């Protein structure tokens, strides 16, 4: 049972004011529910690997206090984010490099192949995560593991 912060009179569980002295009671403030509280860890991991938009879920995981100490979910958030960064690097850096100029038409398969590799990485990770398996992709998996470990 709670007691008044001013006079010590016994209060009801839901009382906001003391019936004896009228003092406002400052109990522990209940925080409003967060939209991520109802999503399971497995589904949050899956959301991080949705092609082209998974980076939004990754940012939500990395910024959420709920997942602050969950290394597994944070690893997958970093790995999904790094896959998206790899896609952007291919799209913004390599595609223009191999797509313009005379004699470069034969090299357009390079950005296409790299886009395909990143896309297959997303698909593989969705399958692995749906089976609740942890899998570290080459290069981005190592970077994600380092990033998740540095958060402590």
Backbone as CSV, one residue per row, in Angstrom:
resi,resn,N_x,N_y,N_z,CA_x,CA_y,CA_z,C_x,C_y,C_z
1,UNK,0.837,-1.188,0.000,0.000,0.000,0.000,0.881,1.250,0.000
2,UNK,0.573,2.218,-0.845,1.335,3.469,-0.859,0.888,4.405,0.280
3,UNK,1.775,5.328,0.603,1.506,6.315,1.640,1.748,7.703,1.062
4,UNK,1.102,8.708,1.637,1.223,10.087,1.188,2.667,10.556,1.350
5,UNK,3.145,11.298,0.352,4.510,11.801,0.401,4.642,12.968,1.384
6,UNK,3.512,13.607,1.763,3.534,14.762,2.664,3.252,14.359,4.109
7,UNK,2.099,13.676,4.336,1.681,13.410,5.721,1.799,11.945,6.132
8,UNK,2.032,11.038,5.207,2.192,9.631,5.536,0.889,8.857,5.631
9,UNK,-0.238,9.496,5.292,-1.543,8.839,5.334,-1.582,7.726,4.290
10,UNK,-2.243,6.612,4.637,-2.333,5.485,3.718,-3.251,5.842,2.544
11,UNK,-2.794,5.481,1.329,-3.522,5.807,0.103,-3.974,4.536,-0.606
12,UNK,-4.927,4.694,-1.514,-5.311,3.601,-2.394,-4.305,3.471,-3.533
13,UNK,-4.341,2.382,-4.235,-3.382,2.125,-5.317,-3.464,3.169,-6.437
14,UNK,-4.653,3.668,-6.726,-4.834,4.592,-7.850,-4.982,6.053,-7.430
15,UNK,-4.825,6.364,-6.142,-5.006,7.733,-5.670,-3.914,8.649,-6.199
16,UNK,-4.338,9.800,-6.729,-3.384,10.787,-7.213,-3.213,11.926,-6.222
17,UNK,-4.157,12.053,-5.290,-4.103,13.066,-4.240,-4.397,12.415,-2.907
18,UNK,-3.803,12.939,-1.855,-4.040,12.432,-0.509,-5.411,12.906,-0.036
19,UNK,-6.210,11.991,0.539,-7.543,12.338,1.037,-7.458,13.183,2.300
20,UNK,-6.371,13.083,3.051,-6.229,13.812,4.316,-5.701,15.235,4.099
21,UNK,-4.570,15.369,3.360,-3.954,16.698,3.222,-4.099,17.293,1.822
22,UNK,-4.489,16.488,0.827,-4.706,16.983,-0.529,-3.454,17.118,-1.375
23,UNK,-2.327,16.617,-0.902,-1.066,16.733,-1.629,-1.070,15.812,-2.851
24,UNK,-0.593,16.346,-3.955,-0.464,15.545,-5.180,0.590,14.474,-4.963
25,UNK,0.274,13.278,-5.363,1.182,12.144,-5.172,1.984,11.911,-6.435
26,UNK,3.274,11.862,-6.281,4.161,11.640,-7.414,4.700,10.226,-7.326
27,UNK,4.004,9.327,-7.937,4.450,7.933,-7.964,5.354,7.712,-9.154
28,UNK,5.807,6.499,-9.332,6.627,6.213,-10.509,5.819,6.439,-11.773
29,UNK,6.353,7.249,-12.623,5.656,7.569,-13.868,5.676,6.364,-14.793
30,UNK,4.505,5.990,-15.230,4.410,4.874,-16.163,4.701,5.384,-17.557
31,UNK,5.675,4.774,-18.199,6.017,5.208,-19.544,4.998,4.650,-20.537
32,UNK,4.664,5.422,-21.558,3.715,4.919,-22.548,4.325,3.739,-23.306
33,UNK,3.485,2.816,-23.746,4.026,1.657,-24.469,4.691,2.082,-25.771
34,UNK,5.785,1.447,-26.087,6.533,1.732,-27.302,6.029,0.802,-28.394
35,UNK,5.992,1.264,-29.637,5.451,0.445,-30.718,6.282,-0.811,-30.969
36,UNK,7.556,-0.838,-30.569,8.389,-2.021,-30.770,8.184,-3.081,-29.700
37,UNK,7.467,-2.740,-28.605,7.296,-3.689,-27.500,6.488,-4.919,-27.892
38,UNK,5.624,-4.800,-28.870,4.773,-5.925,-29.241,5.372,-6.803,-30.347
39,UNK,6.524,-6.416,-30.890,7.145,-7.181,-31.974,8.161,-8.151,-31.387
40,UNK,8.091,-9.408,-31.802,9.025,-10.407,-31.289,10.431,-10.149,-31.832
41,UNK,11.413,-10.694,-31.140,12.806,-10.519,-31.567,13.022,-11.120,-32.955
42,UNK,12.449,-12.282,-33.188,12.615,-12.950,-34.488,12.034,-12.105,-35.620
43,UNK,10.847,-11.548,-35.406,10.242,-10.711,-36.442,11.031,-9.429,-36.652
44,UNK,11.585,-8.872,-35.589,12.383,-7.656,-35.747,13.632,-7.949,-36.569
45,UNK,14.229,-9.129,-36.349,15.383,-9.536,-37.152,14.976,-9.676,-38.616
46,UNK,13.823,-10.279,-38.862,13.343,-10.425,-40.245,13.125,-9.066,-40.908
47,UNK,12.560,-8.127,-40.169,12.308,-6.800,-40.722,13.603,-6.107,-41.154
48,UNK,14.704,-6.401,-40.474,15.989,-5.765,-40.802,16.519,-6.199,-42.163
49,UNK,16.002,-7.302,-42.706,16.501,-7.819,-43.988,15.529,-7.636,-45.146
50,UNK,14.486,-6.865,-44.965,13.577,-6.604,-46.081,14.329,-5.753,-47.104
51,UNK,14.424,-6.227,-48.347,15.206,-5.476,-49.346,14.745,-4.029,-49.485
52,UNK,15.717,-3.134,-49.540,15.580,-1.697,-49.762,14.942,-0.922,-48.622
53,UNK,14.167,-1.527,-47.744,13.556,-0.785,-46.635,13.929,-1.340,-45.265
54,UNK,14.691,-2.409,-45.214,15.091,-2.996,-43.944,15.955,-2.074,-43.104
55,UNK,16.593,-1.106,-43.742,17.426,-0.162,-42.990,16.595,0.628,-41.996
56,UNK,15.312,0.851,-42.294,14.440,1.557,-41.357,14.253,0.749,-40.071
57,UNK,14.025,-0.557,-40.212,13.901,-1.428,-39.040,15.225,-1.514,-38.293
58,UNK,16.327,-1.528,-39.021,17.641,-1.573,-38.383,17.881,-0.328,-37.534
59,UNK,17.535,0.823,-38.055,17.693,2.066,-37.306,16.786,2.055,-36.071
60,UNK,15.561,1.537,-36.232,14.638,1.454,-35.093,15.205,0.547,-34.000
61,UNK,15.796,-0.581,-34.388,16.393,-1.498,-33.411,17.563,-0.828,-32.704
62,UNK,18.438,-0.200,-33.456,19.632,0.390,-32.872,19.311,1.592,-31.982
63,UNK,18.192,2.233,-32.221,17.796,3.370,-31.399,16.856,3.020,-30.264
64,UNK,16.389,1.794,-30.213,15.405,1.389,-29.220,16.068,0.947,-27.914
65,UNK,15.558,1.412,-26.786,16.104,0.943,-25.510,15.805,-0.539,-25.256
66,UNK,14.762,-1.062,-25.881,14.401,-2.465,-25.684,15.510,-3.399,-26.169
67,UNK,16.162,-3.053,-27.260,17.178,-3.923,-27.846,18.601,-3.479,-27.510
68,UNK,18.750,-2.568,-26.569,20.064,-2.017,-26.254,21.058,-3.077,-25.793
69,UNK,20.601,-4.090,-25.060,21.523,-5.113,-24.548,21.357,-6.458,-25.246
70,UNK,20.520,-6.509,-26.256,20.309,-7.760,-26.986,21.289,-7.841,-28.154
71,UNK,22.412,-8.505,-27.931,23.469,-8.568,-28.949,23.016,-9.243,-30.240
72,UNK,22.172,-10.234,-30.126,21.744,-10.981,-31.317,20.936,-10.085,-32.262
73,UNK,19.957,-9.385,-31.730,19.126,-8.516,-32.572,19.957,-7.346,-33.100
74,UNK,20.830,-6.803,-32.266,21.678,-5.688,-32.704,22.633,-6.126,-33.816
75,UNK,23.169,-7.363,-33.713,24.032,-7.873,-34.781,23.271,-7.899,-36.100
76,UNK,22.058,-8.437,-36.090,21.284,-8.529,-37.329,20.886,-7.143,-37.838
77,UNK,20.649,-6.209,-36.935,20.338,-4.837,-37.367,21.542,-4.227,-38.083
78,UNK,22.727,-4.417,-37.512,23.929,-3.903,-38.170,24.170,-4.606,-39.508
79,UNK,23.985,-5.922,-39.542,24.227,-6.657,-40.782,23.235,-6.227,-41.867
80,UNK,21.970,-6.039,-41.510,20.984,-5.552,-42.475,21.310,-4.153,-42.951
81,UNK,21.792,-3.316,-42.036,22.171,-1.950,-42.401,23.378,-1.946,-43.332
82,UNK,24.359,-2.794,-43.053,25.543,-2.862,-43.915,25.222,-3.449,-45.281
83,UNK,24.247,-4.354,-45.362,23.819,-4.848,-46.676,23.223,-3.704,-47.490
84,UNK,22.437,-2.866,-46.840,21.857,-1.728,-47.545,22.944,-0.754,-47.999
85,UNK,23.945,-0.524,-47.151,25.060,0.350,-47.530,25.817,-0.241,-48.721
86,UNK,25.986,-1.564,-48.743,26.641,-2.215,-49.882,25.829,-1.985,-51.159
87,UNK,24.513,-2.090,-51.060,23.650,-1.820,-52.222,23.853,-0.386,-52.712
88,UNK,23.873,0.559,-51.767,24.053,1.958,-52.150,25.414,2.205,-52.792
89,UNK,26.449,1.567,-52.284,27.768,1.723,-52.887,27.794,1.225,-54.322
90,UNK,27.157,0.103,-54.552,27.100,-0.423,-55.922,26.276,0.524,-56.794
91,UNK,25.155,0.992,-56.265,24.245,1.834,-57.042,24.840,3.209,-57.344
92,UNK,25.452,3.834,-56.357,25.894,5.216,-56.504,27.348,5.363,-56.944
93,UNK,28.168,4.347,-56.693,29.588,4.475,-57.022,29.963,3.606,-58.219
94,UNK,29.696,2.315,-58.128,30.160,1.404,-59.175,29.325,1.461,-60.446
95,UNK,28.010,1.582,-60.317,27.170,1.643,-61.526,27.536,2.813,-62.421
96,UNK,27.677,4.021,-61.900,28.095,5.121,-62.786,29.503,4.923,-63.354
97,UNK,30.374,4.318,-62.564,31.746,4.123,-63.023,31.809,3.179,-64.234
98,UNK,31.003,2.130,-64.204,31.042,1.145,-65.281,29.991,1.392,-66.349
99,UNK,29.120,2.380,-66.163,28.022,2.564,-67.092,28.211,3.646,-68.128
100,UNK,29.208,4.485,-67.994,29.376,5.606,-68.909,30.671,5.495,-69.696
101,UNK,30.687,6.162,-70.812,31.904,6.239,-71.611,31.968,5.179,-72.689
102,UNK,32.761,5.430,-73.720,32.890,4.460,-74.812,33.698,3.241,-74.356
103,UNK,33.306,2.108,-74.844,34.025,0.880,-74.564,33.737,0.280,-73.197
104,UNK,32.857,0.878,-72.460,32.566,0.358,-71.118,31.293,-0.479,-71.087
105,UNK,30.654,-0.669,-72.205,29.419,-1.432,-72.236,29.636,-2.888,-71.858
106,UNK,30.826,-3.384,-72.088,31.097,-4.781,-71.758,31.267,-4.990,-70.249
107,UNK,31.414,-3.896,-69.480,31.619,-4.019,-68.037,30.354,-3.755,-67.223
108,UNK,29.220,-3.565,-67.866,27.973,-3.316,-67.140,27.518,-4.521,-66.334
109,UNK,28.041,-5.687,-66.637,27.653,-6.871,-65.877,28.204,-6.829,-64.443
110,UNK,29.242,-6.039,-64.206,29.844,-5.978,-62.863,28.868,-5.390,-61.841
111,UNK,28.289,-4.190,-62.078,27.306,-3.687,-61.111,26.077,-4.587,-61.000
112,UNK,25.640,-5.142,-62.123,24.491,-6.045,-62.095,24.788,-7.250,-61.203
113,UNK,25.965,-7.830,-61.361,26.345,-8.994,-60.554,26.440,-8.632,-59.082
114,UNK,26.996,-7.474,-58.765,27.102,-7.057,-57.368,25.731,-6.758,-56.764
115,UNK,24.834,-6.152,-57.537,23.458,-5.956,-57.073,22.805,-7.303,-56.779
116,UNK,23.019,-8.262,-57.654,22.448,-9.592,-57.473,22.999,-10.258,-56.211
117,UNK,24.278,-10.094,-55.941,24.887,-10.676,-54.741,24.282,-10.073,-53.478
118,UNK,24.113,-8.754,-53.452,23.521,-8.112,-52.278,22.077,-8.555,-52.106
119,UNK,21.322,-8.606,-53.197,19.933,-9.042,-53.121,19.837,-10.483,-52.617
120,UNK,20.709,-11.353,-53.107,20.722,-12.738,-52.619,21.111,-12.792,-51.144
121,UNK,21.980,-11.885,-50.695,22.315,-11.800,-49.273,21.090,-11.488,-48.439
122,UNK,20.253,-10.549,-48.902,19.005,-10.256,-48.195,18.103,-11.484,-48.138
123,UNK,17.959,-12.164,-49.274,17.070,-13.326,-49.324,17.587,-14.451,-48.429
124,UNK,18.882,-14.712,-48.485,19.471,-15.760,-47.637,19.248,-15.428,-46.165
125,UNK,19.431,-14.175,-45.802,19.266,-13.806,-44.400,17.813,-13.868,-43.963
126,UNK,16.871,-13.582,-44.846,15.459,-13.739,-44.495,15.158,-15.209,-44.229
127,UNK,15.686,-16.081,-45.073,15.455,-17.520,-44.882,16.105,-17.992,-43.589
128,UNK,17.353,-17.609,-43.354,18.056,-18.024,-42.128,17.348,-17.481,-40.885
129,UNK,16.942,-16.225,-40.916,16.276,-15.631,-39.760,14.900,-16.251,-39.520
130,UNK,14.206,-16.613,-40.597,12.894,-17.241,-40.413,13.014,-18.623,-39.778
131,UNK,14.178,-19.267,-39.954,14.439,-20.558,-39.296,15.153,-20.363,-37.959
132,UNK,15.265,-19.120,-37.512,15.894,-18.758,-36.240,17.354,-19.188,-36.177
133,UNK,18.038,-19.086,-37.313,19.462,-19.416,-37.393,20.271,-18.126,-37.466
134,UNK,21.399,-18.126,-36.795,22.319,-16.994,-36.905,23.342,-17.317,-37.980
135,UNK,23.524,-16.377,-38.880,24.461,-16.579,-39.976,25.201,-15.271,-40.207
136,UNK,26.516,-15.359,-40.299,27.346,-14.183,-40.566,27.737,-14.200,-42.036
137,UNK,27.263,-13.218,-42.775,27.643,-13.087,-44.177,29.112,-12.704,-44.264
138,UNK,29.777,-13.060,-45.357,31.174,-12.619,-45.521,31.252,-11.095,-45.549
139,UNK,32.266,-10.559,-45.008,32.621,-9.133,-44.932,31.618,-8.348,-44.072
140,UNK,30.349,-8.229,-44.493,29.395,-7.436,-43.714,29.078,-8.097,-42.380
141,UNK,29.127,-9.416,-42.310,28.898,-10.112,-41.050,29.990,-9.822,-40.035
142,UNK,31.229,-9.763,-40.509,32.344,-9.431,-39.620,32.230,-7.989,-39.124
143,UNK,31.883,-7.083,-40.019,31.697,-5.680,-39.622,30.557,-5.539,-38.628
144,UNK,29.467,-6.276,-38.857,28.306,-6.211,-37.957,28.659,-6.770,-36.575
145,UNK,29.416,-7.853,-36.535,29.814,-8.430,-35.254,30.687,-7.459,-34.475
146,UNK,31.600,-6.783,-35.154,32.452,-5.776,-34.489,31.612,-4.604,-33.978
147,UNK,30.680,-4.150,-34.800,29.854,-3.016,-34.407,28.968,-3.354,-33.214
148,UNK,28.397,-4.549,-33.214,27.554,-4.965,-32.093,28.377,-5.130,-30.822
149,UNK,29.608,-5.607,-30.950,30.473,-5.805,-29.781,30.956,-4.479,-29.211
150,UNK,31.103,-3.458,-30.036,31.578,-2.155,-29.568,30.538,-1.398,-28.777
151,UNK,29.321,-1.827,-28.799,28.255,-1.107,-28.116,28.280,-1.294,-26.609
152,UNK,29.066,-2.213,-26.122,29.093,-2.467,-24.667,30.049,-1.576,-23.972
